[in-house]
Amino acid sequence: MCCHCQNSLESDCKNVMKANNLRGKFAYKRNPILDAAKPPKRPIRTAEEQVWDIVRTAQEGLSVHDVFLKVKDKIKSDRVRAWLDKWHIGGYVTRTANTNTNPTTYLYEVINDCGQQPPQVNSSGVPKKPSGNEIVWRTARILKNFNARQIIASANDGDTMLNERAVRHYLFHLYEAGYITWHNANDTKSLAQYMLTVNTGPKAPAVQRGKKVYDGNLGMVVYDPAKPLPPSHQSDKNNSKQAKKGAGHV
């Protein structure tokens, strides 16, 4: 083999190795669904959020039936009543008896407007704390670059204590779904360092049964590990195998 060919081969192998190292250092599982997804013109609202929107914007008190007819999602009126009653107990909504009807109905009206999100209270009207995953997602959107311990330290307000194992577990799901980049994937001695690369909105992606990831901001499942890799993923996977094979000939 001539010197030129030998140098060319060595150069190609070094480039392959460099690409592999770069891929490991900035490991990113691209998700075509997230790449293609466009935030809806109007935010996706759950049934509970729709009920809150309806009573919050009403010019006068509404009955359970009035609200039920306005909700777009198919739900039972009992659920509407349960949400309105817990907001009433929590002091966010008044409930006035309408004696002009038979039987008597109750009219609900907002008196304590806490914003676009419905009051986070339980059936007794007691405020509920956000879930650990919600705190992790909210903190990740603020920090942008982070590891599990940095998330915990930033979220600790004296009243919030996150479990490191649970935080790492959720971050790994976000990585698998393509929301965050894993910077130090090749460093087994350090805690995984991530960067938020896909921010779809304020609602934390939810991990469902079967490790599916549902994005409430988009109103859809964006990742399902049980399904075959999409073409772009498969292409990246094949290219990675070829690169490793080429590097083995150096």
DAQUITA-V486573 format. One record per backbone hydrogen bond with DSSP energy under -0.5 kcal/mol. NH is the residue of the N-H (numbers start at 1). CO is the residue of the C=O. E is the energy in kcal/mol with one decimal. If there is no record, write none. Layout:
NH | CO | E
NH | CO | E
This chain:
6 | 2 | -2.5
7 | 3 | -2.8
8 | 4 | -2.3
9 | 5 | -2.6
10 | 6 | -2.4
11 | 7 | -2.3
12 | 8 | -2.4
13 | 9 | -2.4
14 | 10 | -2.3
15 | 11 | -2.1
16 | 12 | -2.1
17 | 13 | -2.5
18 | 14 | -2.5
19 | 15 | -2.3
20 | 16 | -2.4
21 | 17 | -2.5
22 | 18 | -2.3
23 | 19 | -2.4
24 | 20 | -2.2
25 | 21 | -2.6
26 | 22 | -2.4
27 | 24 | -0.9
27 | 182 | -1.5
30 | 28 | -1.1
32 | 30 | -0.6
35 | 31 | -2.5
36 | 32 | -2.4
37 | 33 | -1.8
44 | 217 | -0.6
50 | 46 | -2.4
51 | 47 | -2.1
52 | 48 | -2.1
53 | 49 | -2.5
54 | 50 | -2.3
55 | 51 | -2.2
56 | 52 | -2.3
57 | 53 | -1.8
58 | 54 | -0.7
62 | 108 | -2.3
67 | 63 | -2.2
68 | 64 | -2.8
69 | 65 | -2.0
70 | 66 | -0.7
70 | 67 | -1.2
71 | 67 | -1.1
71 | 68 | -0.5
75 | 73 | -1.0
79 | 76 | -1.0
80 | 76 | -1.1
81 | 77 | -2.5
82 | 78 | -2.3
83 | 79 | -2.2
84 | 80 | -2.4
85 | 81 | -2.8
86 | 82 | -2.1
87 | 83 | -1.9
88 | 84 | -1.9
89 | 85 | -2.6
90 | 86 | -1.9
91 | 88 | -1.0
92 | 87 | -2.9
93 | 87 | -1.1
94 | 109 | -3.2
96 | 107 | -2.6
98 | 105 | -3.9
99 | 97 | -0.8
101 | 98 | -1.1
105 | 98 | -1.4
107 | 96 | -3.1
108 | 62 | -3.3
109 | 94 | -1.6
110 | 55 | -0.7
111 | 92 | -2.5
112 | 92 | -1.9
114 | 112 | -0.8
121 | 119 | -1.5
122 | 126 | -2.4
125 | 122 | -2.3
128 | 120 | -3.4
135 | 131 | -2.0
136 | 132 | -2.4
137 | 133 | -2.5
138 | 134 | -2.3
139 | 135 | -2.5
140 | 136 | -2.7
141 | 137 | -2.0
142 | 138 | -0.9
143 | 139 | -2.8
144 | 140 | -2.4
145 | 143 | -2.2
146 | 194 | -2.5
151 | 147 | -2.1
152 | 148 | -2.1
153 | 149 | -2.6
154 | 150 | -2.2
155 | 151 | -2.0
156 | 152 | -1.2
157 | 155 | -0.7
161 | 159 | -0.5
164 | 162 | -0.5
167 | 163 | -2.5
168 | 164 | -2.7
169 | 165 | -2.1
170 | 166 | -2.3
171 | 167 | -2.6
172 | 168 | -2.1
173 | 169 | -1.5
174 | 170 | -2.1
175 | 171 | -2.2
176 | 172 | -2.8
177 | 173 | -2.0
178 | 174 | -0.6
178 | 175 | -1.0
179 | 174 | -2.8
180 | 174 | -0.8
181 | 195 | -3.0
182 | 27 | -2.7
183 | 181 | -0.8
183 | 193 | -2.7
184 | 193 | -0.6
185 | 24 | -0.9
185 | 182 | -0.7
187 | 184 | -1.6
188 | 186 | -1.0
190 | 187 | -0.5
194 | 146 | -3.7
194 | 192 | -0.5
195 | 181 | -1.7
196 | 144 | -3.0
197 | 179 | -2.6
198 | 179 | -2.1
200 | 198 | -0.6
206 | 214 | -3.1
208 | 206 | -0.7
208 | 212 | -3.5
211 | 208 | -1.4
212 | 209 | -0.7
213 | 223 | -2.5
214 | 206 | -3.1
214 | 212 | -0.6
215 | 220 | -2.8
216 | 214 | -0.7
218 | 215 | -0.6
219 | 215 | -1.9
220 | 215 | -1.5
222 | 213 | -2.5
222 | 220 | -0.6
223 | 213 | -1.2
227 | 224 | -1.7
234 | 230 | -2.6
235 | 231 | -2.6
236 | 232 | -2.0
237 | 233 | -2.5
238 | 234 | -2.5
239 | 235 | -2.6
240 | 236 | -2.1
241 | 237 | -2.1
242 | 238 | -2.4
243 | 239 | -2.3
244 | 240 | -2.3
245 | 241 | -2.2
246 | 242 | -2.5
247 | 243 | -2.4
248 | 244 | -1.4
249 | 246 | -1.4
250 | 247 | -1.4
